[in-house]
Amino acid sequence: MQVSFNSEALAEAEEAAHWYRENGGVAPSLAFTQELKRVANLAAQQPGMGSPGLRGTTRLHFKRFPYTLFFRIDGEFVRVLAIAHQSRRPGYWAERR
């Protein structure tokens, strides 16, 4: 399956990577980006993995960072709807497509 990102999810990823770069340096920012890629690839390779989320979504937690990737299966695509910080308001992204 191919992975596609909702534009708001992509903005969340960029914001998080920027935060890690500004507050920890290049290494944490790159580690965050690598973890995002790992989790997105896991969703594409094993879309049944993860826990049920809101409104027919699936969620996968990052290992080293307090983030969760929320996605839906849309035909041959894994559609990433949110890259949500785990302390942020739950379900804020639920209306995304």
Backbone hydrogen bonds in HBPLUS format (Angstrom, degrees):
<---DONOR---> <-ACCEPTOR-->    atom                        ^
c    i                          cat <-CA-CA->   ^        H-A-AA   ^      H-
h    n   atom  resd res      DA  || num        DHA   H-A  angle D-A-AA Bond
n    s   type  num  typ     dist DA aas  dist angle  dist       angle   num
A0002-GLN N   A0076-GLU O   3.18 MM  74  6.57 160.5  2.22 160.5 160.1     1
A0078-VAL N   A0002-GLN O   2.69 MM  76  6.04 159.1  1.74 161.5 168.2     2
A0004-SER N   A0078-VAL O   2.86 MM  74  6.15 163.9  1.89 160.7 160.8     3
A0080-VAL N   A0004-SER O   2.74 MM  76  6.10 163.6  1.77 169.0 169.1     4
A0006-ASN N   A0080-VAL O   2.86 MM  74  5.94 163.0  1.88 166.1 167.2     5
A0009-ALA N   A0006-ASN O   3.01 MM   3  5.18 120.2  2.38 101.5 116.6     6
A0010-LEU N   A0006-ASN O   2.97 MM   4  6.29 158.1  2.01 157.7 164.4     7
A0011-ALA N   A0007-SER O   3.00 MM   4  6.22 151.8  2.08 139.8 147.2     8
A0012-GLU N   A0008-GLU O   2.97 MM   4  6.23 147.6  2.08 140.1 148.8     9
A0013-ALA N   A0009-ALA O   2.99 MM   4  6.31 153.6  2.06 148.7 155.3    10
A0014-GLU N   A0010-LEU O   3.00 MM   4  6.29 161.2  2.03 150.2 155.0    11
A0015-GLU N   A0011-ALA O   2.89 MM   4  6.04 156.3  1.95 146.7 153.5    12
A0016-ALA N   A0012-GLU O   2.96 MM   4  6.14 158.4  2.01 146.8 152.3    13
A0017-ALA N   A0013-ALA O   2.95 MM   4  6.16 168.5  1.96 153.8 157.0    14
A0018-HIS N   A0014-GLU O   2.92 MM   4  6.03 156.2  1.98 144.5 151.5    15
A0019-TRP N   A0015-GLU O   2.91 MM   4  6.14 155.6  1.97 145.3 152.1    16
A0020-TYR N   A0016-ALA O   2.96 MM   4  6.28 166.0  1.98 157.9 160.4    17
A0021-ARG N   A0017-ALA O   2.97 MM   4  6.16 152.5  2.04 144.5 152.5    18
A0022-GLU N   A0018-HIS O   2.89 MM   4  6.10 162.2  1.92 155.7 159.9    19
A0023-ASN N   A0019-TRP O   2.86 MM   4  5.96 150.2  1.95 151.1 159.6    20
A0024-GLY N   A0020-TYR O   2.74 MM   4  5.27 135.5  1.94 138.7 146.4    21
A0025-GLY N   A0020-TYR O   3.15 MM   5  6.50 124.3  2.48 139.7 148.7    22
A0025-GLY N   A0021-ARG O   3.06 MM   4  4.34 135.9  2.26 105.3 116.1    23
A0030-LEU N   A0026-VAL O   2.89 MM   4  6.12 163.0  1.91 162.6 167.0    24
A0031-ALA N   A0027-ALA O   2.90 MM   4  6.08 154.7  1.96 149.8 157.6    25
A0032-PHE N   A0028-PRO O   2.89 MM   4  6.09 153.5  1.96 145.0 151.5    26
A0033-THR N   A0029-SER O   3.07 MM   4  6.35 163.3  2.10 148.1 152.2    27
A0034-GLN N   A0030-LEU O   2.89 MM   4  6.12 157.6  1.94 149.4 155.6    28
A0035-GLU N   A0031-ALA O   2.92 MM   4  6.11 155.1  1.98 146.6 153.3    29
A0036-LEU N   A0032-PHE O   2.90 MM   4  6.18 155.9  1.96 152.9 159.7    30
A0037-LYS N   A0033-THR O   3.02 MM   4  6.29 160.4  2.06 147.6 152.4    31
A0038-ARG N   A0034-GLN O   2.90 MM   4  6.16 155.1  1.96 145.9 153.2    32
A0039-VAL N   A0035-GLU O   2.95 MM   4  6.16 166.0  1.97 153.9 156.4    33
A0040-ALA N   A0036-LEU O   2.91 MM   4  6.07 165.1  1.93 154.5 159.1    34
A0041-ASN N   A0037-LYS O   2.89 MM   4  5.99 159.4  1.93 148.0 153.9    35
A0042-LEU N   A0038-ARG O   2.92 MM   4  6.11 149.3  2.02 143.4 152.4    36
A0043-ALA N   A0039-VAL O   2.96 MM   4  6.25 155.0  2.03 147.5 153.7    37
A0044-ALA N   A0040-ALA O   3.05 MM   4  6.35 149.8  2.14 143.4 151.4    38
A0045-GLN N   A0041-ASN O   2.87 MM   4  6.07 154.7  1.94 150.1 156.8    39
A0046-GLN N   A0042-LEU O   2.79 MM   4  5.72 156.9  1.84 151.8 157.8    40
A0049-MET N   A0046-GLN O   2.87 MM   3  5.56 165.0  1.89 126.3 131.3    41
A0051-SER N   A0059-ARG O   3.04 MM   8  5.32 159.5  2.08 148.6 151.1    42
A0059-ARG N   A0051-SER O   2.82 MM   8  5.32 154.9  1.88 151.6 160.2    43
A0053-GLY N   A0057-THR O   2.76 MM   4  4.77 163.1  1.79 133.3 128.2    44
A0057-THR N   A0054-LEU O   3.10 MM   3  5.60 140.0  2.26 114.3 125.4    45
A0058-THR N   A0071-PHE O   2.82 MM  13  5.41 153.0  1.89 154.7 163.7    46
A0071-PHE N   A0058-THR O   2.91 MM  13  5.41 159.5  1.95 155.0 161.7    47
A0060-LEU N   A0069-LEU O   2.93 MM   9  5.25 153.0  2.01 145.9 154.8    48
A0069-LEU N   A0060-LEU O   2.83 MM   9  5.25 167.7  1.84 160.2 159.3    49
A0062-PHE N   A0067-TYR O   2.98 MM   5  5.60 173.4  1.98 156.6 154.7    50
A0067-TYR N   A0065-PHE O   2.86 MM   2  5.56 140.3  2.01 100.3  90.9    51
A0086-GLN N   A0066-PRO O   2.82 MM  20  5.49 166.5  1.84 145.2 145.8    52
A0068-THR N   A0084-ALA O   2.84 MM  16  5.25 145.9  1.96 141.6 152.9    53
A0084-ALA N   A0068-THR O   2.86 MM  16  5.25 139.9  2.02 164.9 157.8    54
A0070-PHE N   A0082-ALA O   2.95 MM  12  5.21 166.3  1.97 148.5 152.3    55
A0081-LEU N   A0070-PHE O   2.81 MM  11  5.61 156.1  1.87 145.6 153.6    56
A0082-ALA N   A0070-PHE O   3.43 MM  12  5.21 158.0  2.49 135.2 134.7    57
A0072-ARG N   A0079-ARG O   3.01 MM   7  5.27 149.5  2.11 135.6 144.1    58
A0079-ARG N   A0072-ARG O   2.81 MM   7  5.27 166.9  1.82 171.8 169.6    59
A0074-ASP N   A0077-PHE O   2.83 MM   3  5.12 172.3  1.84 154.3 157.0    60
A0077-PHE N   A0074-ASP O   3.06 MM   3  5.12 158.3  2.11 116.1 122.0    61
A0088-ARG N   A0085-HIS O   3.05 MM   3  5.43 164.5  2.08 115.9 120.4    62
A0094-ALA N   A0091-GLY O   3.04 MM   3  5.13 171.6  2.05 116.2 118.7    63
A0096-ARG N   A0093-TRP O   2.93 MM   3  5.75 166.7  1.95 136.2 138.7    64
